[in-house]
Amino acid sequence: MKKFLDIVPRWLPSLFMMAAIFAFSSRTSTELPSFGGWDYFVKKSAHGIGYGLLALSYLRALPGRNYKLAWFLAVLYSLTDEFHQSFVPGRRASLIDVFVFDNVGALITLYVHYRWHKRTEHDET
């Protein structure tokens, strides 16, 4: 039981991010805000940022700084969320969202984290 209680707090940020992403993708097309000429940029940037944060939360939860698994889980969740979104009125699933915006957001975020971590390790020695 203690091991389970030790693991749960590490996964809470991931669960929070997954719930937030699910909530946003559950909104119908009429419930979504419009950002005028910036609409596409804002919404696609939100994809990248959201999945970047999700990938970081997975990285924090997984043992041993497993960057590849954190990236894989973020992309896998993106696929399942796009499938879910296909059932929301006025919305559609987009593999471009998954493999361009979500994937790239997760990759860039994990890469920046990796480089930052390596730099701070190097500075400490």
N, CA, C and O atoms as CSV, one atom per row, in Angstrom:
chain,resi,resn,atom,element,x,y,z
A,1,MET,N,N,0.823,-1.199,0.000
A,1,MET,CA,C,0.000,0.000,0.000
A,1,MET,C,C,0.867,1.263,0.000
A,1,MET,O,O,0.540,2.255,-0.652
A,2,LYS,N,N,1.982,1.209,0.746
A,2,LYS,CA,C,2.854,2.376,0.809
A,2,LYS,C,C,3.427,2.703,-0.568
A,2,LYS,O,O,3.516,3.872,-0.945
A,3,LYS,N,N,3.814,1.670,-1.316
A,3,LYS,CA,C,4.361,1.910,-2.650
A,3,LYS,C,C,3.324,2.604,-3.537
A,3,LYS,O,O,3.661,3.524,-4.281
A,4,PHE,N,N,2.080,2.171,-3.460
A,4,PHE,CA,C,1.001,2.795,-4.223
A,4,PHE,C,C,0.853,4.256,-3.826
A,4,PHE,O,O,0.703,5.122,-4.689
A,5,LEU,N,N,0.893,4.538,-2.527
A,5,LEU,CA,C,0.750,5.915,-2.045
A,5,LEU,C,C,1.946,6.784,-2.434
A,5,LEU,O,O,1.816,8.004,-2.538
A,6,ASP,N,N,3.102,6.169,-2.648
A,6,ASP,CA,C,4.268,6.915,-3.118
A,6,ASP,C,C,4.154,7.264,-4.602
A,6,ASP,O,O,4.640,8.305,-5.044
A,7,ILE,N,N,3.507,6.384,-5.363
A,7,ILE,CA,C,3.394,6.567,-6.809
A,7,ILE,C,C,2.324,7.590,-7.171
A,7,ILE,O,O,2.508,8.376,-8.100
A,8,VAL,N,N,1.216,7.588,-6.450
A,8,VAL,CA,C,0.064,8.435,-6.796
A,8,VAL,C,C,0.434,9.915,-6.948
A,8,VAL,O,O,0.061,10.513,-7.957
A,9,PRO,N,N,1.142,10.532,-6.008
A,9,PRO,CA,C,1.447,11.965,-6.166
A,9,PRO,C,C,2.266,12.280,-7.423
A,9,PRO,O,O,2.119,13.355,-8.005
A,10,ARG,N,N,3.119,11.353,-7.838
A,10,ARG,CA,C,3.913,11.588,-9.050
A,10,ARG,C,C,3.036,11.634,-10.293
A,10,ARG,O,O,3.358,12.332,-11.255
A,11,TRP,N,N,1.927,10.892,-10.281
A,11,TRP,CA,C,1.049,10.818,-11.453
A,11,TRP,C,C,-0.072,11.854,-11.433
A,11,TRP,O,O,-0.767,12.010,-12.437
A,12,LEU,N,N,-0.268,12.556,-10.338
A,12,LEU,CA,C,-1.355,13.543,-10.274
A,12,LEU,C,C,-1.257,14.630,-11.348
A,12,LEU,O,O,-2.278,14.957,-11.954
A,13,PRO,N,N,-0.078,15.207,-11.613
A,13,PRO,CA,C,-0.017,16.203,-12.688
A,13,PRO,C,C,-0.422,15.626,-14.052
A,13,PRO,O,O,-1.074,16.307,-14.843
A,14,SER,N,N,-0.044,14.391,-14.323
A,14,SER,CA,C,-0.437,13.750,-15.586
A,14,SER,C,C,-1.944,13.581,-15.651
A,14,SER,O,O,-2.564,13.863,-16.676
A,15,LEU,N,N,-2.523,13.125,-14.567
A,15,LEU,CA,C,-3.977,12.950,-14.534
A,15,LEU,C,C,-4.689,14.290,-14.701
A,15,LEU,O,O,-5.706,14.372,-15.388
A,16,PHE,N,N,-4.161,15.327,-14.080
A,16,PHE,CA,C,-4.736,16.666,-14.223
A,16,PHE,C,C,-4.666,17.131,-15.679
A,16,PHE,O,O,-5.653,17.631,-16.219
A,17,MET,N,N,-3.501,16.967,-16.315
A,17,MET,CA,C,-3.341,17.395,-17.708
A,17,MET,C,C,-4.253,16.601,-18.633
A,17,MET,O,O,-4.857,17.167,-19.544
A,18,MET,N,N,-4.359,15.292,-18.408
A,18,MET,CA,C,-5.234,14.474,-19.252
A,18,MET,C,C,-6.684,14.908,-19.084
A,18,MET,O,O,-7.430,14.970,-20.061
A,19,ALA,N,N,-7.084,15.207,-17.862
A,19,ALA,CA,C,-8.462,15.662,-17.621
A,19,ALA,C,C,-8.708,17.018,-18.282
A,19,ALA,O,O,-9.774,17.245,-18.853
A,20,ALA,N,N,-7.729,17.915,-18.207
A,20,ALA,CA,C,-7.879,19.239,-18.826
A,20,ALA,C,C,-7.987,19.116,-20.344
A,20,ALA,O,O,-8.839,19.757,-20.959
A,21,ILE,N,N,-7.136,18.304,-20.941
A,21,ILE,CA,C,-7.187,18.102,-22.390
A,21,ILE,C,C,-8.526,17.496,-22.784
A,21,ILE,O,O,-9.146,17.927,-23.756
A,22,PHE,N,N,-8.972,16.497,-22.031
A,22,PHE,CA,C,-10.259,15.851,-22.309
A,22,PHE,C,C,-11.394,16.869,-22.221
A,22,PHE,O,O,-12.291,16.878,-23.065
A,23,ALA,N,N,-11.356,17.723,-21.204
A,23,ALA,CA,C,-12.412,18.728,-21.026
A,23,ALA,C,C,-12.439,19.705,-22.199
A,23,ALA,O,O,-13.511,20.033,-22.707
A,24,PHE,N,N,-11.267,20.172,-22.630
A,24,PHE,CA,C,-11.227,21.100,-23.764
A,24,PHE,C,C,-11.716,20.436,-25.043
A,24,PHE,O,O,-12.437,21.056,-25.825
A,25,SER,N,N,-11.334,19.188,-25.262
A,25,SER,CA,C,-11.742,18.534,-26.509
A,25,SER,C,C,-13.186,18.058,-26.464
A,25,SER,O,O,-13.725,17.638,-27.488
A,26,SER,N,N,-13.822,18.115,-25.305
A,26,SER,CA,C,-15.235,17.743,-25.183
A,26,SER,C,C,-16.171,18.888,-25.551
A,26,SER,O,O,-17.378,18.685,-25.682
A,27,ARG,N,N,-15.632,20.069,-25.714
A,27,ARG,CA,C,-16.467,21.232,-26.041
A,27,ARG,C,C,-16.898,21.166,-27.503
A,27,ARG,O,O,-16.095,20.869,-28.388
A,28,THR,N,N,-18.167,21.444,-27.740
A,28,THR,CA,C,-18.666,21.446,-29.113
A,28,THR,C,C,-18.093,22.635,-29.868
A,28,THR,O,O,-17.546,23.561,-29.269
A,29,SER,N,N,-18.221,22.600,-31.173
A,29,SER,CA,C,-17.654,23.682,-31.989
A,29,SER,C,C,-18.276,25.035,-31.654
A,29,SER,O,O,-17.612,26.064,-31.778
A,30,THR,N,N,-19.533,25.047,-31.234
A,30,THR,CA,C,-20.179,26.321,-30.886
A,30,THR,C,C,-19.718,26.843,-29.530
A,30,THR,O,O,-19.855,28.034,-29.250
A,31,GLU,N,N,-19.178,25.976,-28.690
A,31,GLU,CA,C,-18.701,26.395,-27.365
A,31,GLU,C,C,-17.261,26.903,-27.398
A,31,GLU,O,O,-16.795,27.512,-26.435
A,32,LEU,N,N,-16.567,26.660,-28.486
A,32,LEU,CA,C,-15.166,27.062,-28.577
A,32,LEU,C,C,-15.051,28.557,-28.842
A,32,LEU,O,O,-15.803,29.104,-29.648
A,33,PRO,N,N,-14.117,29.221,-28.169
A,33,PRO,CA,C,-13.928,30.651,-28.441
A,33,PRO,C,C,-13.286,30.849,-29.812
A,33,PRO,O,O,-12.623,29.954,-30.336
A,34,SER,N,N,-13.489,32.012,-30.371
A,34,SER,CA,C,-12.856,32.367,-31.640
A,34,SER,C,C,-11.844,33.472,-31.365
A,34,SER,O,O,-12.109,34.397,-30.597
A,35,PHE,N,N,-10.710,33.367,-31.987
A,35,PHE,CA,C,-9.652,34.349,-31.794
A,35,PHE,C,C,-9.403,35.156,-33.068
A,35,PHE,O,O,-8.307,35.668,-33.298
A,36,GLY,N,N,-10.444,35.252,-33.881
A,36,GLY,CA,C,-10.351,36.041,-35.114
A,36,GLY,C,C,-9.267,35.517,-36.034
A,36,GLY,O,O,-9.181,34.316,-36.287
A,37,GLY,N,N,-8.445,36.418,-36.531
A,37,GLY,CA,C,-7.359,36.050,-37.433
A,37,GLY,C,C,-6.285,35.199,-36.777
A,37,GLY,O,O,-5.478,34.572,-37.462
A,38,TRP,N,N,-6.275,35.177,-35.472
A,38,TRP,CA,C,-5.289,34.403,-34.717
A,38,TRP,C,C,-5.797,33.014,-34.344
A,38,TRP,O,O,-5.077,32.247,-33.704
A,39,ASP,N,N,-7.012,32.683,-34.730
A,39,ASP,CA,C,-7.671,31.455,-34.283
A,39,ASP,C,C,-6.819,30.202,-34.518
A,39,ASP,O,O,-6.578,29.431,-33.590
A,40,TYR,N,N,-6.372,30.005,-35.737
A,40,TYR,CA,C,-5.587,28.815,-36.072
A,40,TYR,C,C,-4.303,28.771,-35.248
A,40,TYR,O,O,-3.967,27.742,-34.663
A,41,PHE,N,N,-3.592,29.889,-35.206
A,41,PHE,CA,C,-2.330,29.955,-34.471
A,41,PHE,C,C,-2.529,29.660,-32.986
A,41,PHE,O,O,-1.785,28.869,-32.409
A,42,VAL,N,N,-3.516,30.282,-32.371
A,42,VAL,CA,C,-3.764,30.104,-30.933
A,42,VAL,C,C,-4.138,28.655,-30.629
A,42,VAL,O,O,-3.608,28.062,-29.689
A,43,LYS,N,N,-5.039,28.087,-31.411
A,43,LYS,CA,C,-5.505,26.725,-31.128
A,43,LYS,C,C,-4.423,25.680,-31.377
A,43,LYS,O,O,-4.304,24.726,-30.609
A,44,LYS,N,N,-3.642,25.840,-32.426
A,44,LYS,CA,C,-2.574,24.872,-32.695
A,44,LYS,C,C,-1.430,25.043,-31.698
A,44,LYS,O,O,-0.789,24.063,-31.319
A,45,SER,N,N,-1.172,26.264,-31.275
A,45,SER,CA,C,-0.168,26.488,-30.228
A,45,SER,C,C,-0.612,25.834,-28.926
A,45,SER,O,O,0.204,25.267,-28.199
A,46,ALA,N,N,-1.901,25.912,-28.638
A,46,ALA,CA,C,-2.430,25.272,-27.430
A,46,ALA,C,C,-2.224,23.764,-27.486
A,46,ALA,O,O,-1.950,23.136,-26.463
A,47,HIS,N,N,-2.354,23.181,-28.668
A,47,HIS,CA,C,-2.073,21.747,-28.822
A,47,HIS,C,C,-0.634,21.457,-28.410
A,47,HIS,O,O,-0.383,20.585,-27.578
A,48,GLY,N,N,0.300,22.186,-28.989
A,48,GLY,CA,C,1.710,21.952,-28.698
A,48,GLY,C,C,2.051,22.161,-27.239
A,48,GLY,O,O,2.771,21.357,-26.647
A,49,ILE,N,N,1.544,23.226,-26.655
A,49,ILE,CA,C,1.818,23.525,-25.244
A,49,ILE,C,C,1.185,22.471,-24.344
A,49,ILE,O,O,1.826,21.981,-23.414
A,50,GLY,N,N,-0.063,22.122,-24.614
A,50,GLY,CA,C,-0.755,21.136,-23.786
A,50,GLY,C,C,-0.061,19.789,-23.788
A,50,GLY,O,O,0.133,19.183,-22.733
A,51,TYR,N,N,0.315,19.316,-24.968
A,51,TYR,CA,C,0.969,18.009,-25.035
A,51,TYR,C,C,2.422,18.080,-24.597
A,51,TYR,O,O,2.983,17.073,-24.164
A,52,GLY,N,N,3.040,19.243,-24.700
A,52,GLY,CA,C,4.368,19.417,-24.121
A,52,GLY,C,C,4.322,19.295,-22.607
A,52,GLY,O,O,5.162,18.627,-22.005
A,53,LEU,N,N,3.338,19.942,-21.993
A,53,LEU,CA,C,3.179,19.841,-20.536
A,53,LEU,C,C,2.798,18.426,-20.115
A,53,LEU,O,O,3.250,17.938,-19.079
A,54,LEU,N,N,1.967,17.769,-20.918
A,54,LEU,CA,C,1.608,16.383,-20.611
A,54,LEU,C,C,2.849,15.490,-20.665
A,54,LEU,O,O,3.042,14.651,-19.785
A,55,ALA,N,N,3.683,15.661,-21.679
A,55,ALA,CA,C,4.913,14.872,-21.789
A,55,ALA,C,C,5.829,15.120,-20.591
A,55,ALA,O,O,6.422,14.180,-20.061
A,56,LEU,N,N,5.949,16.383,-20.158
A,56,LEU,CA,C,6.765,16.679,-18.967
A,56,LEU,C,C,6.188,16.026,-17.718
A,56,LEU,O,O,6.930,15.530,-16.871
A,57,SER,N,N,4.876,16.027,-17.607
A,57,SER,CA,C,4.266,15.403,-16.428
A,57,SER,C,C,4.493,13.895,-16.439
A,57,SER,O,O,4.696,13.289,-15.387
A,58,TYR,N,N,4.460,13.284,-17.629
A,58,TYR,CA,C,4.785,11.856,-17.725
A,58,TYR,C,C,6.242,11.622,-17.345
A,58,TYR,O,O,6.554,10.674,-16.624
A,59,LEU,N,N,7.129,12.479,-17.826
A,59,LEU,CA,C,8.552,12.341,-17.517
A,59,LEU,C,C,8.781,12.379,-16.010
A,59,LEU,O,O,9.589,11.620,-15.477
A,60,ARG,N,N,8.070,13.259,-15.338
A,60,ARG,CA,C,8.175,13.381,-13.877
A,60,ARG,C,C,7.669,12.123,-13.181
A,60,ARG,O,O,8.218,11.714,-12.158
A,61,ALA,N,N,6.634,11.514,-13.727
A,61,ALA,CA,C,6.009,10.362,-13.079
A,61,ALA,C,C,6.776,9.064,-13.320
A,61,ALA,O,O,6.777,8.172,-12.472
A,62,LEU,N,N,7.417,8.962,-14.462
A,62,LEU,CA,C,8.106,7.721,-14.823
A,62,LEU,C,C,9.450,7.617,-14.116
A,62,LEU,O,O,10.110,8.629,-13.883
A,63,PRO,N,N,9.856,6.404,-13.777
A,63,PRO,CA,C,11.175,6.242,-13.159
A,63,PRO,C,C,12.290,6.422,-14.189
A,63,PRO,O,O,12.158,5.998,-15.337
A,64,GLY,N,N,13.364,7.039,-13.779
A,64,GLY,CA,C,14.581,7.081,-14.575
A,64,GLY,C,C,14.620,7.993,-15.780
A,64,GLY,O,O,15.315,7.676,-16.745
A,65,ARG,N,N,13.918,9.096,-15.777
A,65,ARG,CA,C,13.963,10.063,-16.888
A,65,ARG,C,C,13.810,9.374,-18.247
A,65,ARG,O,O,14.670,9.507,-19.117
A,66,ASN,N,N,12.737,8.658,-18.416
A,66,ASN,CA,C,12.481,7.912,-19.642
A,66,ASN,C,C,11.805,8.827,-20.673
A,66,ASN,O,O,10.580,8.858,-20.792
A,67,TYR,N,N,12.634,9.567,-21.411
A,67,TYR,CA,C,12.133,10.550,-22.377
A,67,TYR,C,C,11.317,9.899,-23.490
A,67,TYR,O,O,10.274,10.416,-23.888
A,68,LYS,N,N,11.797,8.768,-23.987
A,68,LYS,CA,C,11.089,8.110,-25.092
A,68,LYS,C,C,9.702,7.650,-24.667
A,68,LYS,O,O,8.733,7.818,-25.408
A,69,LEU,N,N,9.609,7.074,-23.485
A,69,LEU,CA,C,8.306,6.608,-23.015
A,69,LEU,C,C,7.379,7.787,-22.719
A,69,LEU,O,O,6.180,7.712,-22.986
A,70,ALA,N,N,7.918,8.863,-22.175
A,70,ALA,CA,C,7.103,10.061,-21.915
A,70,ALA,C,C,6.542,10.609,-23.226
A,70,ALA,O,O,5.369,10.975,-23.297
A,71,TRP,N,N,7.381,10.663,-24.263
A,71,TRP,CA,C,6.920,11.117,-25.578
A,71,TRP,C,C,5.857,10.169,-26.133
A,71,TRP,O,O,4.813,10.608,-26.615
A,72,PHE,N,N,6.132,8.866,-26.062
A,72,PHE,CA,C,5.196,7.874,-26.592
A,72,PHE,C,C,3.836,7.967,-25.905
A,72,PHE,O,O,2.802,7.925,-26.572
A,73,LEU,N,N,3.829,8.092,-24.586
A,73,LEU,CA,C,2.562,8.192,-23.853
A,73,LEU,C,C,1.791,9.453,-24.236
A,73,LEU,O,O,0.566,9.424,-24.349
A,74,ALA,N,N,2.504,10.554,-24.435
A,74,ALA,CA,C,1.834,11.802,-24.840
A,74,ALA,C,C,1.187,11.646,-26.214
A,74,ALA,O,O,0.048,12.067,-26.415
A,75,VAL,N,N,1.903,11.047,-27.154
A,75,VAL,CA,C,1.347,10.846,-28.497
A,75,VAL,C,C,0.200,9.838,-28.450
A,75,VAL,O,O,-0.806,10.010,-29.139
A,76,LEU,N,N,0.345,8.800,-27.649
A,76,LEU,CA,C,-0.732,7.817,-27.506
A,76,LEU,C,C,-1.989,8.474,-26.938
A,76,LEU,O,O,-3.094,8.223,-27.420
A,77,TYR,N,N,-1.824,9.309,-25.924
A,77,TYR,CA,C,-2.993,10.004,-25.374
A,77,TYR,C,C,-3.593,10.943,-26.417
A,77,TYR,O,O,-4.813,11.088,-26.497
A,78,SER,N,N,-2.747,11.572,-27.207
A,78,SER,CA,C,-3.229,12.449,-28.270
A,78,SER,C,C,-4.101,11.675,-29.260
A,78,SER,O,O,-5.152,12.161,-29.678
A,79,LEU,N,N,-3.668,10.483,-29.628
A,79,LEU,CA,C,-4.464,9.644,-30.538
A,79,LEU,C,C,-5.821,9.307,-29.932
A,79,LEU,O,O,-6.849,9.410,-30.601
A,80,THR,N,N,-5.819,8.905,-28.663
A,80,THR,CA,C,-7.092,8.538,-28.025
A,80,THR,C,C,-7.990,9.758,-27.870
A,80,THR,O,O,-9.210,9.647,-27.988
A,81,ASP,N,N,-7.402,10.912,-27.609
A,81,ASP,CA,C,-8.215,12.110,-27.447
A,81,ASP,C,C,-8.801,12.574,-28.782
A,81,ASP,O,O,-9.936,13.047,-28.825
A,82,GLU,N,N,-8.048,12.445,-29.853
A,82,GLU,CA,C,-8.603,12.789,-31.169
A,82,GLU,C,C,-9.748,11.843,-31.522
A,82,GLU,O,O,-10.743,12.267,-32.110
A,83,PHE,N,N,-9.614,10.573,-31.171
A,83,PHE,CA,C,-10.708,9.625,-31.396
A,83,PHE,C,C,-11.941,10.066,-30.608
A,83,PHE,O,O,-13.051,10.093,-31.140
A,84,HIS,N,N,-11.736,10.412,-29.340
A,84,HIS,CA,C,-12.839,10.902,-28.502
A,84,HIS,C,C,-13.473,12.141,-29.134
A,84,HIS,O,O,-14.697,12.271,-29.158
A,85,GLN,N,N,-12.649,13.037,-29.637
A,85,GLN,CA,C,-13.133,14.291,-30.215
A,85,GLN,C,C,-14.013,14.043,-31.442
A,85,GLN,O,O,-14.870,14.864,-31.768
A,86,SER,N,N,-13.805,12.927,-32.112
A,86,SER,CA,C,-14.605,12.627,-33.308
A,86,SER,C,C,-16.077,12.385,-32.970
A,86,SER,O,O,-16.925,12.399,-33.862
A,87,PHE,N,N,-16.382,12.166,-31.700
A,87,PHE,CA,C,-17.763,11.955,-31.266
A,87,PHE,C,C,-18.423,13.232,-30.742
A,87,PHE,O,O,-19.608,13.225,-30.407
A,88,VAL,N,N,-17.669,14.316,-30.671
A,88,VAL,CA,C,-18.186,15.584,-30.156
A,88,VAL,C,C,-18.841,16.346,-31.312
A,88,VAL,O,O,-18.226,16.507,-32.367
A,89,PRO,N,N,-20.079,16.816,-31.129
A,89,PRO,CA,C,-20.781,17.527,-32.207
A,89,PRO,C,C,-19.977,18.721,-32.740
A,89,PRO,O,O,-19.489,19.559,-31.982
A,90,GLY,N,N,-19.860,18.764,-34.061
A,90,GLY,CA,C,-19.165,19.868,-34.707
A,90,GLY,C,C,-17.655,19.757,-34.696
A,90,GLY,O,O,-16.969,20.650,-35.194
A,91,ARG,N,N,-17.122,18.682,-34.142
A,91,ARG,CA,C,-15.668,18.495,-34.082
A,91,ARG,C,C,-15.299,17.299,-34.941
A,91,ARG,O,O,-16.154,16.490,-35.302
A,92,ARG,N,N,-14.030,17.195,-35.262
A,92,ARG,CA,C,-13.558,16.039,-36.021
A,92,ARG,C,C,-12.165,15.665,-35.534
A,92,ARG,O,O,-11.442,16.487,-34.970
A,93,ALA,N,N,-11.813,14.425,-35.760
A,93,ALA,CA,C,-10.471,13.967,-35.416
A,93,ALA,C,C,-9.506,14.412,-36.508
A,93,ALA,O,O,-9.867,14.454,-37.684
A,94,SER,N,N,-8.293,14.740,-36.120
A,94,SER,CA,C,-7.297,15.186,-37.088
A,94,SER,C,C,-5.950,14.543,-36.776
A,94,SER,O,O,-5.352,14.803,-35.732
A,95,LEU,N,N,-5.483,13.703,-37.692
A,95,LEU,CA,C,-4.162,13.109,-37.510
A,95,LEU,C,C,-3.067,14.159,-37.656
A,95,LEU,O,O,-1.963,13.973,-37.143
A,96,ILE,N,N,-3.356,15.254,-38.345
A,96,ILE,CA,C,-2.383,16.356,-38.424
A,96,ILE,C,C,-2.174,16.951,-37.032
A,96,ILE,O,O,-1.045,17.264,-36.653
A,97,ASP,N,N,-3.251,17.105,-36.278
A,97,ASP,CA,C,-3.104,17.583,-34.900
A,97,ASP,C,C,-2.197,16.649,-34.106
A,97,ASP,O,O,-1.312,17.101,-33.380
A,98,VAL,N,N,-2.421,15.345,-34.250
A,98,VAL,CA,C,-1.642,14.361,-33.487
A,98,VAL,C,C,-0.181,14.390,-33.899
A,98,VAL,O,O,0.701,14.591,-33.065
A,99,PHE,N,N,0.077,14.188,-35.192
A,99,PHE,CA,C,1.446,13.952,-35.636
A,99,PHE,C,C,2.232,15.218,-35.951
A,99,PHE,O,O,3.444,15.150,-36.156
A,100,VAL,N,N,1.582,16.349,-35.994
A,100,VAL,CA,C,2.319,17.596,-36.184
A,100,VAL,C,C,2.318,18.393,-34.885
A,100,VAL,O,O,3.369,18.564,-34.267
A,101,PHE,N,N,1.177,18.874,-34.470
A,101,PHE,CA,C,1.141,19.816,-33.349
A,101,PHE,C,C,1.385,19.150,-31.994
A,101,PHE,O,O,2.193,19.641,-31.207
A,102,ASP,N,N,0.703,18.048,-31.714
A,102,ASP,CA,C,0.853,17.390,-30.416
A,102,ASP,C,C,2.228,16.729,-30.301
A,102,ASP,O,O,2.929,16.901,-29.303
A,103,ASN,N,N,2.601,15.978,-31.325
A,103,ASN,CA,C,3.882,15.290,-31.350
A,103,ASN,C,C,5.039,16.280,-31.257
A,103,ASN,O,O,5.951,16.097,-30.452
A,104,VAL,N,N,5.005,17.313,-32.067
A,104,VAL,CA,C,6.092,18.296,-32.080
A,104,VAL,C,C,6.143,19.063,-30.760
A,104,VAL,O,O,7.227,19.346,-30.250
A,105,GLY,N,N,4.979,19.400,-30.204
A,105,GLY,CA,C,4.960,20.066,-28.899
A,105,GLY,C,C,5.611,19.219,-27.824
A,105,GLY,O,O,6.390,19.722,-27.014
A,106,ALA,N,N,5.291,17.927,-27.814
A,106,ALA,CA,C,5.891,17.016,-26.834
A,106,ALA,C,C,7.390,16.879,-27.080
A,106,ALA,O,O,8.181,16.935,-26.138
A,107,LEU,N,N,7.783,16.699,-28.340
A,107,LEU,CA,C,9.207,16.540,-28.669
A,107,LEU,C,C,10.027,17.771,-28.297
A,107,LEU,O,O,11.078,17.649,-27.668
A,108,ILE,N,N,9.561,18.941,-28.677
A,108,ILE,CA,C,10.312,20.169,-28.386
A,108,ILE,C,C,10.436,20.374,-26.879
A,108,ILE,O,O,11.512,20.705,-26.380
A,109,THR,N,N,9.348,20.179,-26.164
A,109,THR,CA,C,9.376,20.370,-24.713
A,109,THR,C,C,10.342,19.396,-24.052
A,109,THR,O,O,11.129,19.789,-23.190
A,110,LEU,N,N,10.288,18.130,-24.450
A,110,LEU,CA,C,11.197,17.138,-23.868
A,110,LEU,C,C,12.644,17.420,-24.263
A,110,LEU,O,O,13.551,17.228,-23.452
A,111,TYR,N,N,12.871,17.868,-25.484
A,111,TYR,CA,C,14.225,18.200,-25.921
A,111,TYR,C,C,14.790,19.370,-25.113
A,111,TYR,O,O,15.934,19.324,-24.660
A,112,VAL,N,N,13.990,20.406,-24.939
A,112,VAL,CA,C,14.440,21.564,-24.149
A,112,VAL,C,C,14.734,21.128,-22.712
A,112,VAL,O,O,15.735,21.545,-22.129
A,113,HIS,N,N,13.873,20.300,-22.150
A,113,HIS,CA,C,14.109,19.792,-20.793
A,113,HIS,C,C,15.407,19.001,-20.733
A,113,HIS,O,O,16.202,19.177,-19.810
A,114,TYR,N,N,15.624,18.135,-21.709
A,114,TYR,CA,C,16.832,17.316,-21.753
A,114,TYR,C,C,18.082,18.197,-21.822
A,114,TYR,O,O,19.034,18.001,-21.067
A,115,ARG,N,N,18.064,19.165,-22.732
A,115,ARG,CA,C,19.221,20.053,-22.877
A,115,ARG,C,C,19.448,20.876,-21.605
A,115,ARG,O,O,20.584,21.049,-21.166
A,116,TRP,N,N,18.367,21.376,-21.024
A,116,TRP,CA,C,18.477,22.164,-19.797
A,116,TRP,C,C,19.054,21.302,-18.675
A,116,TRP,O,O,19.933,21.739,-17.932
A,117,HIS,N,N,18.557,20.091,-18.564
A,117,HIS,CA,C,19.028,19.182,-17.521
A,117,HIS,C,C,20.502,18.851,-17.727
A,117,HIS,O,O,21.267,18.828,-16.763
A,118,LYS,N,N,20.909,18.596,-18.960
A,118,LYS,CA,C,22.318,18.302,-19.246
A,118,LYS,C,C,23.194,19.511,-18.936
A,118,LYS,O,O,24.299,19.364,-18.414
A,119,ARG,N,N,22.705,20.700,-19.256
A,119,ARG,CA,C,23.483,21.913,-18.998
A,119,ARG,C,C,23.674,22.132,-17.503
A,119,ARG,O,O,24.771,22.460,-17.053
A,120,THR,N,N,22.604,21.950,-16.738
A,120,THR,CA,C,22.726,22.164,-15.295
A,120,THR,C,C,23.576,21.079,-14.651
A,120,THR,O,O,24.271,21.349,-13.672
A,121,GLU,N,N,23.538,19.854,-15.178
A,121,GLU,CA,C,24.427,18.796,-14.675
A,121,GLU,C,C,25.876,19.169,-14.948
A,121,GLU,O,O,26.739,18.994,-14.088
A,122,HIS,N,N,26.144,19.684,-16.149
A,122,HIS,CA,C,27.496,20.068,-16.544
A,122,HIS,C,C,27.994,21.232,-15.696
A,122,HIS,O,O,29.160,21.255,-15.303
A,123,ASP,N,N,27.128,22.192,-15.412
A,123,ASP,CA,C,27.509,23.357,-14.614
A,123,ASP,C,C,27.837,22.986,-13.178
A,123,ASP,O,O,28.641,23.659,-12.532
A,124,GLU,N,N,27.222,21.917,-12.669
A,124,GLU,CA,C,27.451,21.508,-11.285
A,124,GLU,C,C,28.767,20.777,-11.109
A,124,GLU,O,O,29.264,20.672,-9.988
A,125,THR,N,N,29.351,20.264,-12.202
A,125,THR,CA,C,30.599,19.511,-12.079
A,125,THR,C,C,31.807,20.372,-12.228
A,125,THR,O,O,32.932,19.877,-12.147
